[in-house]
Amino acid sequence: MKNPKTNRYVKIDRDAGRIIAQKKSPGPYKGIPIAEKRKD
Protein backbone atom coordinates (compact mmCIF):
# COMPACT_ATOMS: atom_id res chain seq x y z
CA MET A 1 0.00 0.00 0.00
CA LYS A 2 1.20 3.53 -0.65
CA ASN A 3 1.60 5.89 2.30
CA PRO A 4 0.14 9.25 1.19
CA LYS A 5 2.17 11.26 3.72
CA THR A 6 5.60 9.94 2.70
CA ASN A 7 4.60 8.99 -0.88
CA ARG A 8 6.41 5.63 -0.44
CA TYR A 9 5.22 2.05 -0.53
CA VAL A 10 5.03 0.13 2.76
CA LYS A 11 4.58 -3.51 3.76
CA ILE A 12 1.73 -4.14 6.19
CA ASP A 13 1.19 -7.16 8.44
CA ARG A 14 -2.47 -7.90 7.72
CA ASP A 15 -2.97 -9.95 10.89
CA ALA A 16 -1.56 -7.35 13.30
CA GLY A 17 -2.40 -4.30 11.16
CA ARG A 18 1.07 -2.80 11.57
CA ILE A 19 3.59 -1.42 9.09
CA ILE A 20 6.54 -3.81 8.72
CA ALA A 21 8.82 -2.02 6.26
CA GLN A 22 9.03 1.05 4.04
CA LYS A 23 10.61 1.03 0.60
CA LYS A 24 13.39 3.56 -0.07
CA SER A 25 13.40 3.32 -3.88
CA PRO A 26 10.41 4.43 -5.95
CA GLY A 27 7.73 1.99 -7.12
CA PRO A 28 5.88 -0.87 -5.45
CA TYR A 29 7.40 -4.08 -4.04
CA LYS A 30 7.77 -7.00 -6.45
CA GLY A 31 5.51 -9.97 -5.69
CA ILE A 32 3.63 -8.20 -2.88
CA PRO A 33 -0.09 -7.51 -3.51
CA ILE A 34 -1.19 -3.90 -3.20
CA ALA A 35 -3.88 -3.46 -0.56
CA GLU A 36 -7.05 -1.63 -1.52
CA LYS A 37 -9.18 0.48 0.78
CA ARG A 38 -11.87 -1.46 2.61
CA LYS A 39 -15.48 -0.93 1.64
CA ASP A 40 -17.57 -0.95 4.83
Sequence and secondary structure as in RCSB ss.txt:
>XXXX:A:sequence
MKNPKTNRYVKIDRDAGRIIAQKKSPGPYKGIPIAEKRKD
>XXXX:A:secstr
 EETTTTEEEEEETTTTEEEEE SSSS  TT         
